[in-house]
Amino acid sequence: MTPPRPCPVTGAPPALWRVLLWIILASLGLLILSELARHVPCWAVLLMTPLLAYPLWLSLRESFLFRRRLMLDGATPQDCAVRRLAWGGHVGAALLVPLALGMVVLLLALSLRLNAHQWAILIADALLLVLLYRFFQRRIASQIHPHLLGMVVRGWPLRWTNLGLLTLAFFVLSFFVQGAPDLRQESWQAVADQAFQDARHSVDCDLDLSQFENPAQDVLTWIDPCRVMPSQNAETQAAVDTEVDSQRTRLTEETKQRIAQEVDQLFAPVEVAVDDYLDWYFTVLGEYERLGALIFGDFPQLMKEQLEAHLFEATDFQAREQTL
């Protein structure tokens, strides 16, 4: 049985003030390079890209080798040929170079859009990163081998915690301090084009990207999360219109039926009161009243008063009409 490989002896971690100093210098260096990228020619920007990509490539390579070697430790014997060939991870590390360069280009492009408040957040986050690193080291030191402690801490505990805090800080700054513009009525491509035009006017390295205009528009259209919304909106609008028309027709019919029923109920007592009116009309008293009104008074006014008295006042028609 092959004895386990001894863990290498690691020295004491550097003093906290030295790490903080290096973090501050690195942050200021990124700020200076970002400002230089505004005023230097394109060939100088191309030279700056590998300079910034190297530390990023080292981080990507470390994560790649960590996962690769953990897999090899668990899956292969210590002295096998596959383990020896794959342990260095040279091919995988080389494939990470384009990824690091692309991320740095994106980093430079985005850094040109940062204002003073956002840079202050980044520098403060860099200082907090050191404190979080030491905190997670102390918390899991007893659970991880010493030679793997740094790589583990720089992985998911520190990376995702820092990403969450940085996202929250930028969210608060954008929506509660500075106020984000309302772009809900703008298309994805229009916002991207406007941001690209603003960035082009702020740098001296102005490349002619007209030949990439159509491919870029195709890419923007493809990654647009709202690209399916016009058809979905049309379908939803059609469904809503159909439902509204159906409900309108149903409510109209119900309203007509209700009105007809209420009107019938309103005039039902009036129809019953017609007999009372006729009783007055054909009585002897009624005859003399009409005759007197015809000779000495206002006959139409008498007929109107008697009609209202028997048919409407006696049935409380006006009050029930107001209720209806």
C-alpha positions, 0 to 999 in steps of 0.5 A: 500500500502506497503511503499518503503523500505528505502535505507541504509545509506552508509558511505563516500568512503575510501580515494583513497590512501588506495584503491590504496594501497590495489590494489597494495598489492593484485596484488603483492600477486597474483604475489607472489602466482604465483611464489610460485606455481612454487616451492611448491608441489601439495598439497600446490597448492591445498591449495592456490586455495581456498585462491584465489577463495574466492575473486573471488567467492565474486565477482561472488556471488555479481553479481548473487545476484544483478540480482536475487534481481532486478528480485525479486523486480520487480516480487514479492510482498515484503512480499511473501514467494517466495521472502523470500526464494529466496532473500538469493540466497544460492543455487545459490551462492553455485553453483558458488563455482566450477566455482570460483575454476575452474577460479582460476586454469586457472588463476594460469596456465596462470599466470605462462606464464606471463613475467615481461612486462605482470605483469607490465601491470596487476599491472598498469591496477589494479591501473587504475581500481581504477581510472575508478571505481571512475570515473564511480561512479561520472558519474552515482551517480545521476542515481543509488540508493546509496546502489546499486551504487557500484554493478552497477559500478563494473558490465558492465561499469567497467568490459567491459571497463577494459577488453577492455583496458587490451586486447588492452594493451596485443595486443600491447605488443604481436604484436608490442613490443615483437613480436608474433610467427607466428603460422598460419601454426601450428595446434591448438592441436600442439600449445596447446601441446607445451604450456602445455609442456613448462608449465610443465617444469616450475613448480615442481608440475608435475602431471601425466596427461597421463591418461587424454591424450586421453580425452584432445585431444578429447576436444582440437579437439572439441574446435579447431575453425579450425577443419572443415578447412581441409575438407573445404580446400579440397572442396575449392581446388577442386572448385578452380582447376575446375575453373582454368581448365575451365578458362585455357581451355577457354583461350586456345581456345580463344588464338588459335582462336585469333592467327588463325585470326591474322595469316590470317590477316597477310598473307592476303596481301601476298596472294594478292601480289602473283599476282604481283609476277607472273606478274613479273615472266611471263613478258619478262623482268622477263624472261631476268633477270632470264636468265642473272642470270642463265648465269652470276649471282646467280639465287637462290639469284635473285629469293629470292630477287624478292620473298621478294620484291613482297610478303613481302617488298611491304606488310610491312610484317615484321612490321606487324609481330612484331606488332602481 
